């Protein structure tokens, strides 16, 4: 179930994305945040009380052959 985050003073989409483990554009371009995008031009200039919807994490699975070496790289900040 998506999280409804009420913005506190000094928060922006970039800080929320870091906190919840997403890329900023993943949260900003979410269709549930369309009204917020229309109201605010900059994703990091939000007002106290604005509501940002944070999506659920999606699990990714990859099939790989056993007995072989595979390199997986995580994008973004760990």
Secondary structure, DSSP 8 states (H G I E B T S, - for coil): --EEEE--TT--HHHHHHHHT--HHHHHT-GGGHHHHHH-SSTT---TT-EEEE-----------TTS-------S--
